[in-house]
Amino acid sequence: MDATYGSRRMMIELQDLGFNVGRYKVRSLMRKHKLIAKRPRLHRYPNGGRPSVIAPNHLNRQFNPEQLNTHWSGDITYIRTGQGWLYLAVIVDLCSRKIVSWAFSDKPNSELTVRALRLAVNKRQPNTGVIFHSDQGAQYTSETFQCCLRELGLQSSMSRAGNCLDNAVTERFFRSLKSERVNYRRYQTRHQAQADIIDYIEPFYNQKRRHYKLGNISPVQYEMQLMQCA
């Protein structure tokens, strides 16, 4: 669990292992043994912002679609290494919160975002009309990326300028990645950072990390439940 769980998630984890414990008991034991969950730093986000001139905000903060592969969101973040910055682009399925694709580069350009998009489409094979939501960064407003969206049959949606809350799910993933893993590492090389981030995303975040919005199960478990009910 990499010291990421607070008392609520820890209680559910222990109950799944067969222990009959409540949250207050778990909280007491965690305090006794000085087990402190890693928490993201607090940020203040603006509520306003100008609409995008590239694409309307079709998503409009509807972060909980009922079906997979209908609403995706993407964003870029950066990680410090001994070789310089490493840039990470991810795409999230908003229904399951699963990170469906990721790509790395030493340059934060549209080639990076296009690579992540093509990987997501190749993996998921969605029907046309998927809403793809992003901010108004140059990597997403570029003609290269917008042409790729049209080629693959996705519909562009964009946050208002300077409003992180319009893309809150992907922002939240980056906060979790950094507060639970990256901020506690010193990466000597970009390759070392890539390997550690992939280790966080696939075996942990997608497969194991419990999400309150999903009923305290992982994205992979949630997708399996949806497929069983289909």
Contacts in CASP RR format, 6 or more apart in sequence:
PFRMAT RR
TARGET T0000
AUTHOR 0000-0000-0000
METHOD contacts of the structure
MODEL  1
MDATYGSRRMMIELQDLGFNVGRYKVRSLMRKHKLIAKRPRLHRYPNGGR
PSVIAPNHLNRQFNPEQLNTHWSGDITYIRTGQGWLYLAVIVDLCSRKIV
SWAFSDKPNSELTVRALRLAVNKRQPNTGVIFHSDQGAQYTSETFQCCLR
ELGLQSSMSRAGNCLDNAVTERFFRSLKSERVNYRRYQTRHQAQADIIDY
IEPFYNQKRRHYKLGNISPVQYEMQLMQCA
1 10 0 8 1.000
1 13 0 8 1.000
1 208 0 8 1.000
2 180 0 8 1.000
2 181 0 8 1.000
2 200 0 8 1.000
2 204 0 8 1.000
3 35 0 8 1.000
3 36 0 8 1.000
3 37 0 8 1.000
3 38 0 8 1.000
3 180 0 8 1.000
4 37 0 8 1.000
4 38 0 8 1.000
4 176 0 8 1.000
4 180 0 8 1.000
4 209 0 8 1.000
5 13 0 8 1.000
5 37 0 8 1.000
5 210 0 8 1.000
6 30 0 8 1.000
6 37 0 8 1.000
7 23 0 8 1.000
7 24 0 8 1.000
7 26 0 8 1.000
7 27 0 8 1.000
7 30 0 8 1.000
7 37 0 8 1.000
8 23 0 8 1.000
8 212 0 8 1.000
8 216 0 8 1.000
9 210 0 8 1.000
9 216 0 8 1.000
10 26 0 8 1.000
10 30 0 8 1.000
11 21 0 8 1.000
11 22 0 8 1.000
11 23 0 8 1.000
11 26 0 8 1.000
12 210 0 8 1.000
12 216 0 8 1.000
13 210 0 8 1.000
14 21 0 8 1.000
14 26 0 8 1.000
15 21 0 8 1.000
15 22 0 8 1.000
29 35 0 8 1.000
30 36 0 8 1.000
38 179 0 8 1.000
38 180 0 8 1.000
38 183 0 8 1.000
38 184 0 8 1.000
39 179 0 8 1.000
40 175 0 8 1.000
40 176 0 8 1.000
40 178 0 8 1.000
40 179 0 8 1.000
41 175 0 8 1.000
41 179 0 8 1.000
43 164 0 8 1.000
43 175 0 8 1.000
45 163 0 8 1.000
45 164 0 8 1.000
45 165 0 8 1.000
46 162 0 8 1.000
46 163 0 8 1.000
46 164 0 8 1.000
47 163 0 8 1.000
47 165 0 8 1.000
48 160 0 8 1.000
48 162 0 8 1.000
48 163 0 8 1.000
49 160 0 8 1.000
49 161 0 8 1.000
49 162 0 8 1.000
49 163 0 8 1.000
50 160 0 8 1.000
50 161 0 8 1.000
51 57 0 8 1.000
51 160 0 8 1.000
51 161 0 8 1.000
52 136 0 8 1.000
52 141 0 8 1.000
52 158 0 8 1.000
52 159 0 8 1.000
52 160 0 8 1.000
52 161 0 8 1.000
54 136 0 8 1.000
54 140 0 8 1.000
54 141 0 8 1.000
54 146 0 8 1.000
54 156 0 8 1.000
54 158 0 8 1.000
55 156 0 8 1.000
55 157 0 8 1.000
55 158 0 8 1.000
56 157 0 8 1.000
56 158 0 8 1.000
57 133 0 8 1.000
57 157 0 8 1.000
57 158 0 8 1.000
57 159 0 8 1.000
57 160 0 8 1.000
57 166 0 8 1.000
58 131 0 8 1.000
58 133 0 8 1.000
58 155 0 8 1.000
58 156 0 8 1.000
58 157 0 8 1.000
59 71 0 8 1.000
59 73 0 8 1.000
59 131 0 8 1.000
59 133 0 8 1.000
59 157 0 8 1.000
59 166 0 8 1.000
61 165 0 8 1.000
61 166 0 8 1.000
61 168 0 8 1.000
62 71 0 8 1.000
63 94 0 8 1.000
63 168 0 8 1.000
63 169 0 8 1.000
64 94 0 8 1.000
64 95 0 8 1.000
64 213 0 8 1.000
65 71 0 8 1.000
65 94 0 8 1.000
65 95 0 8 1.000
66 95 0 8 1.000
67 95 0 8 1.000
67 226 0 8 1.000
68 93 0 8 1.000
68 95 0 8 1.000
68 96 0 8 1.000
68 124 0 8 1.000
68 223 0 8 1.000
68 226 0 8 1.000
69 93 0 8 1.000
69 95 0 8 1.000
69 124 0 8 1.000
69 126 0 8 1.000
69 127 0 8 1.000
69 130 0 8 1.000
70 95 0 8 1.000
70 126 0 8 1.000
70 130 0 8 1.000
70 131 0 8 1.000
71 93 0 8 1.000
71 94 0 8 1.000
71 95 0 8 1.000
71 130 0 8 1.000
71 131 0 8 1.000
71 133 0 8 1.000
72 91 0 8 1.000
72 92 0 8 1.000
72 93 0 8 1.000
72 94 0 8 1.000
72 100 0 8 1.000
72 120 0 8 1.000
72 130 0 8 1.000
72 131 0 8 1.000
72 132 0 8 1.000
72 133 0 8 1.000
72 154 0 8 1.000
73 91 0 8 1.000
73 92 0 8 1.000
73 94 0 8 1.000
73 132 0 8 1.000
73 133 0 8 1.000
73 134 0 8 1.000
73 167 0 8 1.000
73 169 0 8 1.000
73 170 0 8 1.000
74 89 0 8 1.000
74 90 0 8 1.000
74 91 0 8 1.000
74 92 0 8 1.000
74 113 0 8 1.000
74 116 0 8 1.000
74 132 0 8 1.000
74 133 0 8 1.000
74 134 0 8 1.000
74 167 0 8 1.000
74 170 0 8 1.000
75 89 0 8 1.000
75 90 0 8 1.000
75 134 0 8 1.000
75 135 0 8 1.000
75 167 0 8 1.000
75 170 0 8 1.000
75 171 0 8 1.000
75 174 0 8 1.000
76 87 0 8 1.000
76 88 0 8 1.000
76 89 0 8 1.000
76 108 0 8 1.000
76 112 0 8 1.000
76 113 0 8 1.000
76 139 0 8 1.000
77 87 0 8 1.000
77 88 0 8 1.000
77 174 0 8 1.000
77 177 0 8 1.000
77 178 0 8 1.000
78 85 0 8 1.000
78 86 0 8 1.000
78 87 0 8 1.000
78 88 0 8 1.000
78 108 0 8 1.000
79 85 0 8 1.000
79 86 0 8 1.000
79 87 0 8 1.000
79 88 0 8 1.000
79 182 0 8 1.000
79 187 0 8 1.000
79 193 0 8 1.000
79 197 0 8 1.000
80 86 0 8 1.000
80 187 0 8 1.000
81 187 0 8 1.000
81 188 0 8 1.000
81 189 0 8 1.000
81 190 0 8 1.000
81 192 0 8 1.000
81 193 0 8 1.000
82 187 0 8 1.000
82 188 0 8 1.000
82 189 0 8 1.000
83 106 0 8 1.000
83 188 0 8 1.000
83 189 0 8 1.000
83 190 0 8 1.000
84 106 0 8 1.000
84 190 0 8 1.000
85 106 0 8 1.000
86 104 0 8 1.000
86 105 0 8 1.000
86 106 0 8 1.000
86 187 0 8 1.000
86 190 0 8 1.000
86 193 0 8 1.000
86 194 0 8 1.000
87 104 0 8 1.000
87 105 0 8 1.000
87 106 0 8 1.000
87 107 0 8 1.000
87 108 0 8 1.000
87 112 0 8 1.000
88 102 0 8 1.000
88 103 0 8 1.000
88 104 0 8 1.000
88 197 0 8 1.000
89 102 0 8 1.000
89 103 0 8 1.000
89 104 0 8 1.000
89 105 0 8 1.000
89 112 0 8 1.000
89 113 0 8 1.000
89 115 0 8 1.000
89 116 0 8 1.000
89 139 0 8 1.000
90 99 0 8 1.000
90 101 0 8 1.000
90 102 0 8 1.000
90 116 0 8 1.000
90 170 0 8 1.000
90 173 0 8 1.000
90 174 0 8 1.000
90 201 0 8 1.000
91 99 0 8 1.000
91 100 0 8 1.000
91 101 0 8 1.000
91 102 0 8 1.000
91 116 0 8 1.000
91 117 0 8 1.000
91 119 0 8 1.000
91 120 0 8 1.000
91 132 0 8 1.000
92 98 0 8 1.000
92 99 0 8 1.000
92 100 0 8 1.000
92 169 0 8 1.000
92 170 0 8 1.000
92 173 0 8 1.000
93 100 0 8 1.000
93 124 0 8 1.000
93 219 0 8 1.000
94 133 0 8 1.000
94 169 0 8 1.000
95 226 0 8 1.000
96 214 0 8 1.000
96 219 0 8 1.000
96 222 0 8 1.000
96 223 0 8 1.000
96 226 0 8 1.000
97 169 0 8 1.000
97 173 0 8 1.000
97 211 0 8 1.000
97 213 0 8 1.000
97 214 0 8 1.000
97 219 0 8 1.000
97 222 0 8 1.000
98 206 0 8 1.000
98 219 0 8 1.000
98 220 0 8 1.000
98 222 0 8 1.000
98 223 0 8 1.000
99 173 0 8 1.000
99 201 0 8 1.000
99 205 0 8 1.000
99 206 0 8 1.000
99 219 0 8 1.000
100 120 0 8 1.000
100 123 0 8 1.000
100 124 0 8 1.000
101 116 0 8 1.000
101 117 0 8 1.000
101 119 0 8 1.000
101 120 0 8 1.000
101 123 0 8 1.000
102 116 0 8 1.000
102 119 0 8 1.000
102 197 0 8 1.000
102 198 0 8 1.000
102 201 0 8 1.000
103 112 0 8 1.000
103 113 0 8 1.000
103 115 0 8 1.000
103 116 0 8 1.000
103 119 0 8 1.000
104 112 0 8 1.000
104 190 0 8 1.000
104 194 0 8 1.000
104 197 0 8 1.000
105 111 0 8 1.000
105 112 0 8 1.000
105 115 0 8 1.000
106 190 0 8 1.000
108 139 0 8 1.000
109 139 0 8 1.000
110 138 0 8 1.000
110 139 0 8 1.000
110 140 0 8 1.000
110 142 0 8 1.000
110 144 0 8 1.000
110 145 0 8 1.000
111 144 0 8 1.000
112 139 0 8 1.000
113 134 0 8 1.000
113 139 0 8 1.000
113 140 0 8 1.000
113 145 0 8 1.000
114 144 0 8 1.000
114 145 0 8 1.000
114 148 0 8 1.000
117 132 0 8 1.000
117 145 0 8 1.000
117 148 0 8 1.000
117 149 0 8 1.000
117 152 0 8 1.000
117 154 0 8 1.000
118 148 0 8 1.000
118 152 0 8 1.000
121 152 0 8 1.000
121 154 0 8 1.000
128 153 0 8 1.000
128 154 0 8 1.000
129 153 0 8 1.000
129 154 0 8 1.000
129 155 0 8 1.000
130 153 0 8 1.000
130 154 0 8 1.000
130 155 0 8 1.000
131 154 0 8 1.000
131 155 0 8 1.000
131 157 0 8 1.000
132 149 0 8 1.000
132 154 0 8 1.000
132 155 0 8 1.000
132 156 0 8 1.000
132 157 0 8 1.000
133 157 0 8 1.000
133 158 0 8 1.000
133 159 0 8 1.000
133 166 0 8 1.000
133 167 0 8 1.000
134 140 0 8 1.000
134 156 0 8 1.000
134 157 0 8 1.000
134 158 0 8 1.000
134 159 0 8 1.000
134 167 0 8 1.000
135 158 0 8 1.000
135 159 0 8 1.000
135 162 0 8 1.000
135 164 0 8 1.000
135 166 0 8 1.000
135 167 0 8 1.000
136 158 0 8 1.000
136 159 0 8 1.000
136 161 0 8 1.000
136 162 0 8 1.000
139 145 0 8 1.000
140 156 0 8 1.000
140 158 0 8 1.000
141 158 0 8 1.000
146 156 0 8 1.000
149 155 0 8 1.000
149 156 0 8 1.000
159 166 0 8 1.000
159 167 0 8 1.000
160 166 0 8 1.000
164 171 0 8 1.000
165 171 0 8 1.000
173 205 0 8 1.000
176 205 0 8 1.000
176 209 0 8 1.000
177 197 0 8 1.000
177 200 0 8 1.000
177 201 0 8 1.000
177 205 0 8 1.000
180 200 0 8 1.000
181 196 0 8 1.000
181 197 0 8 1.000
181 200 0 8 1.000
182 193 0 8 1.000
182 196 0 8 1.000
182 197 0 8 1.000
185 193 0 8 1.000
185 196 0 8 1.000
187 193 0 8 1.000
187 196 0 8 1.000
205 219 0 8 1.000
206 218 0 8 1.000
206 219 0 8 1.000
206 220 0 8 1.000
207 218 0 8 1.000
207 220 0 8 1.000
208 218 0 8 1.000
209 218 0 8 1.000
209 219 0 8 1.000
210 216 0 8 1.000
210 217 0 8 1.000
210 218 0 8 1.000
211 217 0 8 1.000
211 218 0 8 1.000
211 219 0 8 1.000
211 222 0 8 1.000
214 221 0 8 1.000
214 222 0 8 1.000
215 222 0 8 1.000
217 225 0 8 1.000
END
